[in-house]
Amino acid sequence: MITLILTSYIALAASMDPPASSSQSSEKLEIPSSSTVMDCGKPDPRETKQDGTYTCTNHYKKEIPNAKFTIRKGKLDGQAFGYREDGTPEFEGNFKKGFRDGKIKTLWSEKKKRFNQTTQYVAGKRNGPEMIITDDDNDNRQVKLFKNDEKHGFTYYFRQGKMFDASDCEIDGQRAGPEKCQSIVIPGYESDWAEYQNAQKAKADQEKADANREVIRKNRAGQVIERYKLKDNQVWGKYERFYANGKLALESEQEASRKKSETEYFEEGQKKRTSLYDGRAEVKHDEWYQNGKPKLSWTRTFGPDRTTISKFREYYDNGQVREEGTRVGTVFYNGLGDYDGELKTYLETGALYSVENYRNKRKDGLQKIFTEDDTHQPIQIEEVYASGILQKVTTVDAKTKKTRRIQEFMPDGSTKSDKKF
C-alpha cells in the first residue's frame, strides 16, 4: 500500500515538472526554440520522431506557442517556427532532410517584434548573404557573404539605408588584404556596391585635391589668419600666420612639413625670434626684447648618446650680456639643458661678476666672484668645488692681490678651518 502511494506521488510530481530540454538527450530532434519549459505532448515527437506536423506550447501556459515544425522520415523537414518562453518569435525558416535550407530568419531581442537576422542556408551550411539589422527602423545593418559556411568577402555596413563602409575582408574564413575582396560582390547588393565604389572614388579624388592646394584660413571678420601650400598633404614652401590686425605673426620655410627656418614677430612688426633647423632639430636661435635689444641667442650641435651641446648668450633688456656659456641636454628635451664647462655672468653695467665651472650638472673646480666688501672695496672670492661640494673659499683684495681670508669646509658643509690675514 505504501509503495503504491509513493509511486503515485512521484508520477504526479513528474507531471508538474517542465519537460527536459533537448540538450539533455542527443537522441532528440533539435527544435529551434530557446524555451526551457516547452511541452510537445505525449509521446514527445522529438523523441519518437514520428512523421507529422506538431505545435509545442509553454508547459505552464498552453496558449503560448514555443515551436511549430514538421517531421518527415524521422527528420525535420519543411517550414518551422521557434518562440521564446513568452511566445515572442525567435526563428522562422525551412528544413530539408534535417538540415536548415533556404532563408532563415532569427530574432535576437525579445523587445523587438521583428526578425533582425536573415541567413541563406544550403544543406545546413551558410551559403549566400547574411543580413543583420541593428535597429528597429531597419536603417542600420550589416551584410556578409558566406561560402560553404565560411565568410567570403567584405562586410557591408549601412546607416540610414545607405552603404557607408566595406571592410573586414575574409576569404574562406581567413583574414585577407582588402584588394582580394574588391571583386567579390554580395548578390542582391550590386547597385549598393557600385554606388559605394563611386563614393569612395569621389572621396579619394577630393582628398587628393585637398592634399595639393593652397590653404587660406580666415577669421569671422574675413581677415586672413593663416596661409600655406600643401603638396601630398604636407606643407611645402612658405607658411604664414597673421595677427588680427593683418600684420605678420610668423613665417617659415618648410619642406614636407619640416621647418627649415622660422621667424616670429611682435604685433607691432618687429622681430621676436628667428630659428634655423637641421632636420627636425632647431640648431640656431635668436630672440629679441620688444625694444629691439637682444634677449637670447644660441647655437646647437649634437654629441654622442643623443646629447645636445648649446653655446648660449643671454642678455639684459639694455643689451648687456647677462650670462654666457654652454649647456648640455638631450634630443628629447626641449630646453637647452644643464650648465656644462665655463659659465660667465655679468652685471647690467657690463662688468664681469663671476666665472663658474660645471661638470656633470654640478659646480666643479675653481669658481671666481668679483664683488665688493662692506666698505665697497673690490674683492675677488675664489671657491673650490669637487662634484658640487664646497671645499675651500679664498677672499682676495682685488687691488693688492693679497689674500684676506681662507676658509675650508668638511664634506657635510661644516667649517674645517678659518684663517684671516
C-alpha positions in Angstrom: 0.0 0.0 0.0 2.8 2.4 0.9 4.7 1.5 -2.2 1.6 2.3 -4.4 1.0 5.7 -2.8 4.7 6.6 -3.2 4.7 5.6 -6.8 1.5 7.7 -7.5 3.1 10.7 -5.8 6.3 10.5 -7.9 4.2 10.2 -11.1 2.1 13.3 -10.1 5.2 15.3 -9.3 6.7 14.4 -12.6 3.6 15.6 -14.5 4.1 19.1 -12.9 7.7 19.5 -13.9 8.6 21.0 -17.3 9.9 18.6 -19.9 13.6 18.0 -20.1 15.4 20.3 -22.7 16.5 18.8 -26.0 20.1 19.3 -24.9 19.8 16.6 -22.3 19.4 13.9 -24.9 21.3 13.5 -28.1 18.5 11.3 -29.4 16.0 14.2 -29.5 15.5 16.4 -32.6 16.9 19.8 -32.1 14.0 22.2 -32.3 14.8 25.9 -33.0 13.4 27.3 -29.7 15.2 28.6 -26.6 12.3 27.7 -24.3 13.2 25.5 -21.4 9.5 24.9 -20.5 8.4 23.6 -23.8 5.8 20.8 -23.9 5.3 18.9 -27.2 2.8 16.4 -25.9 2.9 12.7 -25.1 4.6 10.9 -26.6 7.2 13.6 -27.3 7.6 13.8 -31.2 11.2 14.9 -30.6 11.9 11.5 -29.2 9.6 9.3 -31.3 10.5 11.2 -34.5 7.1 10.2 -35.8 6.1 11.9 -39.0 3.6 14.7 -38.7 3.2 18.4 -38.0 3.4 19.5 -34.4 2.9 22.5 -32.2 4.7 22.7 -28.8 3.5 25.1 -26.1 4.6 26.5 -22.8 4.3 23.8 -20.2 2.5 26.2 -17.8 0.6 28.3 -20.3 -0.8 26.1 -23.0 -2.0 29.1 -25.1 1.6 30.3 -25.6 3.4 28.6 -28.6 7.0 27.6 -28.3 7.6 25.8 -31.6 5.9 24.6 -34.8 7.6 22.0 -37.1 7.1 19.1 -39.4 8.8 15.7 -39.3 9.2 13.6 -42.4 11.1 10.3 -42.4 12.2 11.0 -38.8 13.8 14.3 -39.6 12.8 18.0 -39.5 11.5 18.8 -43.0 9.5 21.8 -44.2 8.8 25.1 -42.6 9.5 25.6 -38.8 8.9 28.3 -36.2 10.5 28.8 -32.9 9.4 31.0 -30.0 10.7 32.0 -26.6 9.1 31.0 -23.3 6.8 34.1 -23.5 5.7 33.3 -27.0 7.8 36.1 -28.8 9.1 35.0 -32.2 12.7 33.7 -32.4 13.1 31.6 -35.5 11.5 31.2 -38.9 12.8 29.1 -41.7 12.8 25.9 -43.6 14.4 22.4 -43.0 15.2 19.8 -45.7 16.1 16.3 -44.5 17.0 17.6 -41.1 19.2 20.5 -42.3 18.5 24.2 -42.4 17.8 25.1 -46.0 16.9 28.4 -47.7 16.2 31.7 -45.9 16.5 31.5 -42.1 15.2 34.4 -40.0 16.3 34.9 -36.4 15.1 37.4 -33.9 17.7 38.3 -31.3 16.0 40.7 -28.9 12.7 39.9 -27.2 11.9 43.6 -27.2 11.9 43.9 -31.0 8.8 42.4 -32.6 10.5 41.5 -35.8 13.3 39.3 -37.1 16.7 41.0 -37.2 19.0 38.4 -38.9 18.4 36.7 -42.2 20.8 34.0 -43.4 20.8 31.8 -46.5 21.5 28.1 -45.9 22.1 25.2 -48.3 22.0 21.7 -46.7 22.8 23.1 -43.3 25.6 25.3 -44.3 25.6 29.1 -44.7 25.8 29.9 -48.4 24.8 33.3 -49.7 24.1 36.7 -48.0 23.5 37.2 -44.3 21.9 40.4 -43.1 22.0 41.6 -39.5 19.7 44.5 -38.6 20.9 46.6 -35.7 18.0 48.9 -35.0 14.2 48.9 -35.1 13.9 51.1 -38.2 16.0 48.8 -40.4 18.3 51.8 -41.1 21.5 50.4 -39.6 22.5 47.0 -40.8 25.4 44.9 -41.9 25.6 42.3 -44.7 28.0 39.4 -45.1 28.5 36.8 -47.7 29.1 33.1 -46.8 30.5 30.4 -49.0 30.4 26.8 -47.7 29.8 28.1 -44.2 32.8 30.4 -44.2 32.7 34.2 -44.6 33.7 35.3 -48.1 34.4 38.9 -49.0 33.8 42.2 -47.3 31.2 43.0 -44.6 28.9 45.8 -45.9 27.8 48.4 -43.4 24.7 50.5 -43.9 23.4 53.6 -42.0 20.0 55.0 -42.6 19.6 52.7 -45.5 22.9 53.9 -47.3 26.1 51.8 -47.5 28.9 53.8 -45.9 31.7 51.2 -45.4 33.0 47.9 -46.7 35.7 46.3 -44.6 36.9 43.1 -42.7 37.9 41.2 -45.8 37.9 37.4 -45.4 38.4 34.7 -47.9 37.1 31.3 -46.9 37.0 32.4 -43.3 40.6 33.8 -43.2 41.5 37.5 -42.9 42.9 38.9 -46.2 44.0 42.2 -47.7 41.2 44.4 -48.9 42.4 44.1 -52.5 41.4 40.4 -52.6 37.8 41.3 -51.8 37.3 44.0 -54.3 35.9 41.7 -57.0 33.6 39.8 -54.6 30.1 41.4 -54.7 27.3 40.2 -52.5 24.4 39.1 -54.6 21.4 41.5 -54.4 23.7 44.4 -53.4 25.3 45.1 -56.8 23.9 48.6 -57.0 24.8 49.4 -53.4 28.4 48.3 -54.1 28.7 50.3 -57.3 27.3 53.4 -55.5 29.8 52.9 -52.7 32.7 52.5 -55.1 31.8 55.7 -56.8 31.5 57.5 -53.5 34.9 56.1 -52.4 36.5 57.3 -55.7 34.9 60.7 -55.3 36.2 60.9 -51.8 39.7 59.8 -52.9 39.7 62.5 -55.6 38.6 65.1 -53.2 41.3 64.0 -50.7 43.9 64.2 -53.5 42.7 67.7 -54.4 42.7 68.7 -50.7 46.2 67.3 -50.3 47.6 69.6 -53.2 46.2 73.1 -52.7 46.7 76.4 -51.2 45.2 76.7 -47.7 43.9 80.1 -46.7 42.1 80.3 -43.3 40.2 83.4 -42.3 38.6 84.6 -39.0 34.9 85.6 -38.7 35.7 89.1 -39.9 37.2 87.8 -43.1 40.8 88.5 -42.2 43.4 86.0 -43.3 45.0 84.4 -40.3 46.9 81.5 -41.9 48.2 80.7 -45.4 50.3 77.9 -46.8 50.5 75.4 -49.7 50.1 71.6 -49.5 51.8 69.0 -51.6 50.8 65.4 -50.9 49.1 66.7 -47.8 52.4 68.3 -46.5 53.4 71.9 -46.2 56.0 73.0 -48.8 57.4 76.5 -49.2 56.3 79.5 -47.2 54.0 79.2 -44.2 52.4 82.4 -42.8 50.4 83.2 -39.7 48.9 86.7 -39.1 47.6 88.8 -36.2 44.0 90.0 -36.2 45.3 93.4 -37.4 46.6 91.8 -40.6 50.3 92.0 -39.6 52.6 89.0 -40.0 52.9 87.0 -36.8 55.1 84.1 -38.0 56.6 82.9 -41.2 58.6 79.8 -42.0 60.1 77.9 -44.9 59.2 74.2 -44.9 59.8 71.0 -46.8 57.4 68.2 -46.3 56.1 69.9 -43.2 59.6 70.1 -41.7 60.8 73.6 -40.8 64.0 74.9 -42.5 63.8 78.4 -40.9 61.2 80.4 -39.0 60.8 84.0 -37.9 58.3 85.2 -35.3 57.2 88.9 -35.0 55.7 91.1 -32.3 52.3 92.6 -33.2 53.9 95.9 -34.0 56.0 94.3 -36.6 59.5 94.0 -35.0 61.3 90.7 -34.9 60.7 88.5 -31.8 62.6 85.3 -32.8 64.4 83.6 -35.6 65.2 79.9 -35.8 67.2 77.6 -38.1 66.6 73.9 -38.3 68.5 70.8 -39.3 66.0 68.0 -39.9 63.6 68.2 -37.0 66.0 69.9 -34.7 66.5 73.6 -34.0 70.2 74.4 -34.3 70.3 78.2 -34.2 68.1 80.5 -32.2 67.9 84.3 -31.7 65.4 86.3 -29.6 64.8 90.0 -29.1 63.0 92.1 -26.5 60.2 94.2 -27.7 62.5 97.3 -27.5 64.7 95.7 -30.2 67.6 94.7 -27.9 68.8 91.1 -28.0 67.4 88.7 -25.4 68.9 85.3 -26.1 71.0 83.6 -28.7 72.3 80.1 -29.0 73.7 77.5 -31.4 73.4 73.8 -31.0 75.5 70.8 -32.1 75.0 67.1 -31.4 77.3 65.0 -29.4 77.4 61.2 -28.6 74.5 59.3 -27.0 71.9 61.8 -28.4 73.3 64.7 -26.4 72.9 68.3 -27.5 75.6 70.9 -26.9 74.3 74.5 -26.9 76.6 77.6 -26.8 74.4 80.4 -25.5 74.4 84.0 -24.5 71.5 85.7 -22.5 71.1 89.5 -22.3 69.6 92.2 -20.1 67.0 94.3 -21.8 69.5 97.2 -22.1 71.6 95.0 -24.4 74.3 94.0 -21.9 75.2 90.3 -21.6 73.7 88.6 -18.5 75.4 85.2 -18.8 77.1 83.1 -21.4 78.4 79.6 -21.6 77.5 76.0 -22.6 74.5 73.9 -21.8 74.3 70.1 -22.4 70.9 68.4 -22.8 69.3 65.6 -24.9 67.4 65.5 -28.1 64.3 64.5 -26.1 64.5 67.7 -24.0 63.0 71.0 -25.4 65.2 73.3 -23.3 68.9 74.0 -23.6 69.9 71.6 -20.8 72.2 72.0 -17.8 75.3 74.2 -17.4 78.5 72.5 -18.5 82.0 73.8 -18.5 82.7 77.5 -18.0 79.8 79.9 -17.2 80.3 83.7 -17.1 77.8 86.1 -15.6 77.7 89.9 -15.8 76.1 92.9 -14.1 73.8 95.2 -16.0 76.7 97.6 -16.3 78.6 95.0 -18.4 81.1 94.3 -15.7 82.1 90.6 -15.2 80.5 89.3 -12.0 81.5 85.6 -11.9 83.3 82.8 -13.7 82.0 79.3 -12.7 82.8 75.8 -13.9 80.4 72.9 -14.1 80.8 69.2 -14.7 78.0 66.6 -14.8 75.4 69.3 -13.8 77.4 70.3 -10.6 79.9 73.0 -9.8 83.4 71.6 -10.1 86.8 73.2 -9.7 87.6 76.9 -9.3 84.8 79.5 -9.2 85.5 83.2 -9.2 83.2 86.0 -8.0 84.1 89.7 -8.5 82.3 91.9 -5.9 82.8 94.4 -3.1 83.2 94.1 0.7 81.2 96.1 3.2 83.3 99.2 2.6 82.8 99.0 -1.1 86.3 97.9 -1.8 86.6 95.4 -4.7 87.4 91.9 -3.7 87.7 88.5 -5.5 86.1 85.4 -4.0 87.6 82.1 -5.2 85.6 79.0 -4.4 86.8 75.5 -5.0 84.2 72.7 -5.5 84.5 69.0 -6.0 81.4 67.4 -7.7 79.1 70.1 -6.2 80.6 70.1 -2.7 82.3 73.3 -1.5 85.8 72.7 -0.2 87.5 76.0 0.1 86.8 79.8 -0.1 89.6 82.3 -0.6 88.9 86.1 -0.4 91.5 88.2 -2.2 91.8 92.0 -2.3 91.3 92.9 -6.0 93.7 95.9 -5.9 96.6 94.5 -3.9 96.1 90.8 -4.8 96.7 90.0 -1.2 94.8 87.2 0.5 92.4 88.3 3.2 90.8 85.1 4.3 90.9 81.3 3.7 88.0 79.1 4.8 88.0 75.3 4.4 85.0 73.1 4.8 84.1 69.5 5.7 82.1 67.3 3.2 79.0 68.0 5.3 79.4 71.8 4.9 80.7 72.4 8.4 83.8 74.6 8.9 87.2 72.8 9.0 89.3 75.9 9.3 89.0 79.7 9.0 92.1 81.9 8.7 92.1 85.7 8.4 95.1 87.7 7.3 
